[in-house]
Amino acid sequence: MMMEIRHIPAGSINREEWDSWVTATANRRIYACSVFLDIFAPGWGALVMGSGDAVMPLAVNRKWGISYLFQPVFIQQLGILMKDASVDYTDQFLERVSSTYRFSDIALNEMNDPDPARYHCVNMTNYLLRLDRSYNELAKGYDTNTVRNIRKADRLGVDLRPHEHVDEVVRIFALNGRRLYPNIRNINYSRLEKVLERGLSDGFIEMRGAFSPGGELIAALCMLADYDRHVFFFSANTAEGRNTGAMFLLVDSFIQQYAGSGRTFDFNGSVNPGMARFYKGFGSGAATYSRIRINRLPFPVSLLKG
């Protein structure tokens, strides 16, 4: 017998109970915890099956009097989180989404398997590296370009050390981001700063900077502790950082740190071919998840969200 899926609107969610439900699921993601949703998707709601047997966070926005679901900037995956990994409730949850919201553009997660005959699905690619071996064994999987850039950064005297100046790192990213990612608005950068500051304070984010021999910050990488994963959450790079291979050295330093832990290094994926090559260069393998679009908006509004 199918358990009821109930809708919990914004303002009616017990944060402590919600986080306990997320933590108890087999495919839990820290992105689905209230600390992320409160900052990146204020006004979020949820769908809950049974007593937390499966849950789905809903990033809700409203425009022209219509409530719709969106994928928050800087959050790669959400989707349906389930206690029992052997049972997939994806289509049941998407049916409830479709009946509740006229428009949705959301990313599910790697354990969700939507029916492509019923929903408009786009396959997205993430890159994962199992940290179940020694660093020396993991490094054997690096490609020649990755090895060359690590050695280059080391030879040029790039120095790595902890760095907690969030505003400086976000500013470096935004210098390129405003050109490369025009849809990222000032409010998104402000929210990112809040999450980074909270993560550094609470210990679920570690930020490391790469410095030139003269002591200038030229690149930075923020790693997110996500249950059984270490996630490449956010990075910033300057022209000098790119020229010296600083980001290669930063990623390699975290792989050294986490090697043998049995966890997974999650590169967070990218639709950018250059970034995909960079991630694959460390020996990572591809993992697919779905981006879902549901459009039941009336004509001609439906064309604007097409």
Disulfide bonds with the S-S distance in Angstrom:
none
